[in-house]
């Protein structure tokens, strides 16, 4: 018996493309009954904004063998059988290994990724033509246990001020869960370590202004009931869900760009694959002009050097990274105390 399938027509810069969707009735979000075809239609509906935010970048795919509660894996190499209109780019990972990663240039490529059971799209902060130099500074505000999305809102507003004082123009989106992601377009003239240091400088300044509400503590045991400023998302091969990407969460939420003026009344659970297409049609894309006037991180790097001179140096890197110059010991403070 032939397997179930359908065809989705996707418009793009080169005209219409027919994308075959197998198992279209497979339920991806059990709580809502949303299917693989619903997901593919969503990506096609938001295609222009999705590609503007995530296109022309190395991208990792979070893929699922069944529904969102089942087995999942991250696909960095382009899946086999990619159509001839889909390209890839070689990137260098922290291990110094090089591998190709998928690049999305049109909505049909993203719909094909859905056909390959992708739910969440994780784009790099750099372009395919210059993968070693980010053109986005990204900061993840992550509410810790005991805090909520509402606690991240005042931190985001203050971080906006910090970045503007550093001559950057910040944009914001929901994470699709409890957090907020702040992006600032930058000229792609600095490599990842410089951008990481710029992020740390901004995070430390925010922490100084809101010490009871915000923390840069890498170890969870030291964070308390505060919003964690995740500086490690600025590293090479560290990514967060892209703008307009669905999330593998029960309510089919989407990581959705918002205007700063609407942030105080934003409900992140209201942005789903069922609601975001109409939001885009009626209110437009708050990120449409993001890269028209990129800034530079020179001011933030000046703050970084100031803090280094004051005795504040490097912070821990992710556990999968090789040991980095100047990095403090990778051991939980409580364990370090027990050994001493």
C-alpha positions as CSV (number, residue, x, y, z in Angstrom):
1,X,0.0,0.0,0.0
2,X,1.3,3.4,-1.0
3,X,2.2,5.7,2.0
4,X,0.0,8.7,2.7
5,X,1.2,11.9,1.2
6,X,0.1,15.3,-0.2
7,X,1.7,18.1,-2.1
8,X,2.0,21.7,-0.9
9,X,2.4,24.6,-3.4
10,X,4.9,27.1,-1.9
11,X,5.5,30.5,-3.5
12,X,9.0,32.0,-3.7
13,X,11.4,34.1,-5.5
14,X,11.7,31.6,-8.3
15,X,8.0,30.9,-8.7
16,X,5.9,28.1,-7.3
17,X,7.5,24.9,-6.0
18,X,5.7,21.6,-5.2
19,X,6.8,20.1,-1.9
20,X,5.8,16.6,-1.2
21,X,4.6,16.1,2.4
22,X,4.5,12.5,3.6
23,X,2.4,11.4,6.5
24,X,0.5,14.8,6.5
25,X,-2.0,13.6,9.1
26,X,0.7,12.6,11.6
27,X,-0.2,14.4,14.8
28,X,2.7,16.5,16.0
29,X,1.1,18.3,18.9
30,X,-1.0,15.7,20.7
31,X,-2.7,18.2,23.1
32,X,-4.0,20.2,20.1
33,X,-4.3,17.6,17.4
34,X,-2.1,19.7,15.1
35,X,-0.5,17.7,12.3
36,X,2.6,17.7,10.1
37,X,0.6,19.3,7.4
38,X,-0.6,22.1,9.7
39,X,3.1,22.8,10.5
40,X,4.0,22.8,6.8
41,X,1.2,25.2,6.0
42,X,2.3,27.5,8.9
43,X,5.8,27.7,7.5
44,X,4.5,28.5,4.1
45,X,2.2,31.1,5.4
46,X,4.9,33.0,7.3
47,X,7.5,32.2,4.7
48,X,8.7,35.7,3.8
49,X,9.2,36.8,7.4
50,X,10.7,33.4,8.3
51,X,13.3,33.6,5.5
52,X,14.1,37.3,6.3
53,X,14.9,36.3,9.9
54,X,16.6,32.9,9.3
55,X,17.6,32.7,5.7
56,X,21.1,32.9,4.3
57,X,22.5,31.5,7.6
58,X,23.9,28.1,8.6
59,X,21.0,26.4,10.3
60,X,20.5,23.4,12.6
61,X,17.3,21.4,12.5
62,X,15.6,20.0,15.5
63,X,13.9,16.9,14.1
64,X,11.4,14.4,15.6
65,X,10.7,10.8,14.7
66,X,7.1,11.1,15.8
67,X,5.3,13.8,17.8
68,X,6.9,16.4,20.0
69,X,6.9,14.1,23.0
70,X,8.9,11.5,21.2
71,X,12.5,10.9,20.1
72,X,14.3,14.0,18.8
73,X,17.7,14.8,17.4
74,X,19.6,17.8,16.1
75,X,20.6,17.6,12.4
76,X,23.6,19.8,11.4
77,X,24.6,18.2,8.2
78,X,22.0,18.7,5.5
79,X,19.5,15.8,5.4
80,X,20.0,13.4,2.5
81,X,17.8,13.8,-0.6
82,X,17.7,17.6,-0.4
83,X,16.2,19.2,-3.6
84,X,18.6,20.9,-6.0
85,X,17.5,24.4,-5.0
86,X,18.7,23.9,-1.4
87,X,22.3,24.8,-0.6
88,X,24.7,24.2,2.2
89,X,27.8,26.0,3.5
90,X,30.9,24.7,5.3
91,X,31.3,25.9,8.9
92,X,33.9,25.4,11.5
93,X,32.8,24.0,14.9
94,X,34.6,24.7,18.3
95,X,36.4,21.4,17.9
96,X,38.0,22.8,14.7
97,X,36.1,20.2,12.6
98,X,34.4,21.5,9.5
99,X,31.0,20.3,8.2
100,X,28.4,21.5,5.8
101,X,25.2,23.0,7.2
102,X,21.9,23.6,5.5
103,X,21.1,27.2,4.3
104,X,17.5,28.3,3.8
105,X,17.0,30.7,0.9
106,X,13.3,30.5,0.4
107,X,10.1,29.3,2.1
108,X,10.0,26.1,0.1
109,X,13.4,25.0,1.6
110,X,11.9,25.5,5.1
111,X,8.8,23.5,4.2
112,X,11.0,20.7,2.8
113,X,12.8,20.7,6.2
114,X,9.3,20.2,7.8
115,X,8.9,17.3,5.4
116,X,12.1,15.9,7.0
117,X,10.3,16.2,10.4
118,X,11.8,19.5,11.5
119,X,9.9,21.4,14.2
120,X,12.4,23.9,15.5
121,X,14.9,25.9,13.4
122,X,18.2,27.1,15.0
123,X,20.0,29.6,12.8
124,X,23.5,30.9,13.3
125,X,24.1,34.6,14.1
126,X,26.3,34.8,11.0
127,X,25.6,34.8,7.3
128,X,26.5,31.9,5.0
129,X,29.0,34.0,3.1
130,X,30.8,35.0,6.3
131,X,30.1,32.3,8.9
132,X,33.0,33.3,11.2
133,X,31.8,36.9,11.8
134,X,28.3,37.3,13.4
135,X,26.1,40.0,12.1
136,X,23.8,39.7,15.2
137,X,24.5,40.1,18.8
138,X,22.1,37.9,20.7
139,X,21.2,37.8,24.4
140,X,18.9,35.2,26.0
141,X,17.0,36.3,29.1
142,X,16.1,33.0,30.9
143,X,13.8,33.2,33.9
144,X,15.0,30.7,36.6
145,X,12.7,28.6,38.9
146,X,10.7,30.9,41.0
147,X,10.5,33.6,38.3
148,X,8.3,34.0,35.3
149,X,8.0,35.6,31.9
150,X,6.8,38.8,33.7
151,X,10.1,39.0,35.5
152,X,12.0,39.0,32.2
153,X,10.1,42.1,30.9
154,X,11.7,44.8,33.2
155,X,15.1,43.1,32.6
156,X,14.5,43.4,28.8
157,X,13.6,47.0,29.0
158,X,16.7,47.8,31.0
159,X,18.9,45.7,28.6
160,X,17.5,47.8,25.8
161,X,18.8,50.9,27.5
162,X,22.2,49.3,28.0
163,X,22.5,48.4,24.4
164,X,21.3,51.7,23.2
165,X,23.9,53.4,25.4
166,X,26.4,51.2,23.6
167,X,25.2,52.6,20.2
168,X,23.2,49.5,19.2
169,X,19.6,49.1,18.2
170,X,18.0,46.2,20.0
171,X,15.1,44.1,18.8
172,X,13.1,41.6,20.8
173,X,11.2,38.4,20.5
174,X,9.6,35.8,22.7
175,X,11.4,32.6,23.1
176,X,8.2,30.6,22.7
177,X,8.4,29.6,26.3
178,X,9.2,31.6,29.4
179,X,12.1,33.8,28.2
180,X,12.9,36.7,25.9
181,X,15.6,37.0,23.2
182,X,17.2,40.4,22.5
183,X,19.0,40.8,19.2
184,X,21.0,43.7,17.9
185,X,22.3,43.9,14.3
186,X,26.0,44.4,14.0
187,X,28.5,44.8,11.2
188,X,30.1,41.4,10.6
189,X,33.7,42.5,11.3
190,X,34.3,40.7,14.6
191,X,34.7,37.0,15.3
192,X,32.7,35.0,17.8
193,X,34.9,35.5,20.8
194,X,34.7,39.2,20.5
195,X,30.9,39.1,20.2
196,X,30.8,36.8,23.3
197,X,32.9,39.4,25.2
198,X,30.6,42.2,24.1
199,X,27.6,40.1,25.3
200,X,29.3,39.5,28.7
201,X,30.0,43.2,29.0
202,X,26.3,44.1,28.4
203,X,25.2,41.3,30.8
204,X,27.5,42.5,33.6
205,X,26.2,46.1,33.1
206,X,22.6,44.9,33.3
207,X,23.5,42.8,36.4
208,X,25.0,45.9,38.1
209,X,21.8,47.8,37.5
210,X,19.4,45.0,38.6
211,X,21.4,42.8,41.0
212,X,18.4,41.4,42.8
213,X,16.6,40.6,39.6
214,X,19.3,39.6,37.1
215,X,22.3,37.3,37.2
216,X,25.2,36.2,35.0
217,X,26.0,33.2,37.3
218,X,26.7,30.2,35.1
219,X,26.1,27.7,37.8
220,X,22.5,27.1,38.6
221,X,23.1,26.8,42.3
222,X,24.2,30.5,42.4
223,X,21.4,32.0,40.3
224,X,18.6,32.1,42.8
225,X,15.2,33.4,41.8
226,X,16.5,35.8,39.2
227,X,16.6,36.1,35.4
228,X,19.7,34.5,34.0
229,X,21.5,36.4,31.2
230,X,22.8,33.5,29.1
231,X,26.0,34.9,27.6
232,X,27.0,31.5,26.2
233,X,24.4,31.7,23.5
234,X,26.9,34.1,21.8
235,X,29.4,31.3,21.2
236,X,30.2,29.6,17.9
237,X,27.7,26.8,17.1
238,X,25.4,27.8,20.0
239,X,22.0,28.7,18.7
240,X,18.5,29.5,19.9
241,X,15.2,29.0,18.2
242,X,14.9,31.4,15.2
243,X,12.2,34.1,14.8
244,X,8.9,32.6,13.7
245,X,10.2,29.1,14.5
246,X,7.7,26.8,16.1
247,X,8.7,25.3,19.5
248,X,8.3,21.7,20.5
249,X,6.0,22.6,23.4
250,X,2.5,21.4,24.2
251,X,0.7,24.6,23.0
252,X,2.5,24.9,19.6
253,X,4.0,28.2,20.5
254,X,6.2,30.2,18.2
255,X,9.3,32.4,19.0
256,X,7.7,35.6,17.9
257,X,9.1,39.1,17.3
258,X,7.3,41.9,19.1
259,X,7.5,45.6,19.2
260,X,9.0,47.1,22.3
261,X,5.8,49.1,22.8
262,X,3.7,45.9,23.1
263,X,6.1,44.0,25.4
264,X,4.4,44.9,28.7
265,X,1.1,43.4,27.6
266,X,2.6,40.4,25.6
267,X,1.4,36.9,26.4
268,X,4.0,34.5,24.9
269,X,1.4,31.7,24.9
270,X,-0.8,33.6,22.5
271,X,1.8,33.3,19.7
272,X,1.2,29.9,18.1
273,X,1.3,28.3,14.7
274,X,-2.5,28.9,14.6
275,X,-2.3,32.6,15.4
276,X,1.0,34.1,14.1
277,X,0.1,34.0,10.4
278,X,-2.9,36.3,11.0
279,X,-0.8,38.5,13.3
280,X,1.8,39.0,10.5
281,X,-1.0,39.8,8.0
282,X,-2.5,42.5,10.3
283,X,0.4,44.0,12.1
284,X,3.4,43.3,9.9
285,X,6.8,42.1,10.9
286,X,8.5,44.0,13.8
287,X,11.9,42.8,12.5
288,X,11.4,43.9,8.9
289,X,14.0,46.6,9.1
290,X,16.5,44.9,11.5
291,X,19.5,45.0,9.3
292,X,19.1,48.3,7.6
293,X,21.5,50.1,10.1
294,X,23.8,47.6,11.8
295,X,25.9,48.9,14.7
296,X,29.3,48.0,16.0
297,X,30.4,46.4,19.3
298,X,33.3,48.7,19.9
299,X,31.7,50.4,22.9
300,X,30.8,47.1,24.5
301,X,34.4,45.8,24.0
302,X,35.6,48.9,25.7
303,X,33.4,48.0,28.6
304,X,34.8,44.5,28.5
305,X,38.4,45.8,28.7
306,X,37.4,48.1,31.6
307,X,35.9,45.1,33.5
308,X,39.0,43.0,32.8
309,X,41.2,45.7,34.2
310,X,38.9,45.7,37.3
311,X,39.5,42.0,37.8
312,X,36.4,40.6,36.0
313,X,37.7,38.2,33.4
314,X,36.5,35.3,31.3
315,X,33.4,33.3,32.3
316,X,32.8,29.6,31.9
317,X,32.2,28.2,28.4
318,X,29.7,25.5,27.5
319,X,30.7,22.0,28.7
320,X,31.2,20.7,25.1
321,X,33.9,23.4,24.4
322,X,37.6,22.8,24.7
323,X,39.2,24.5,27.6
324,X,39.5,28.2,26.6
325,X,42.2,30.8,27.5
326,X,41.5,32.6,30.8
327,X,38.5,30.4,31.5
328,X,37.8,29.7,35.3
329,X,37.7,26.1,36.5
330,X,34.7,24.1,35.2
331,X,33.6,22.9,38.5
332,X,30.5,23.7,40.5
333,X,31.3,26.1,43.4
334,X,29.8,23.7,45.9
335,X,32.0,20.9,44.7
336,X,35.1,23.1,44.6
337,X,34.5,24.0,48.3
338,X,34.2,20.3,49.2
339,X,37.6,19.5,47.6
340,X,39.4,22.4,49.3
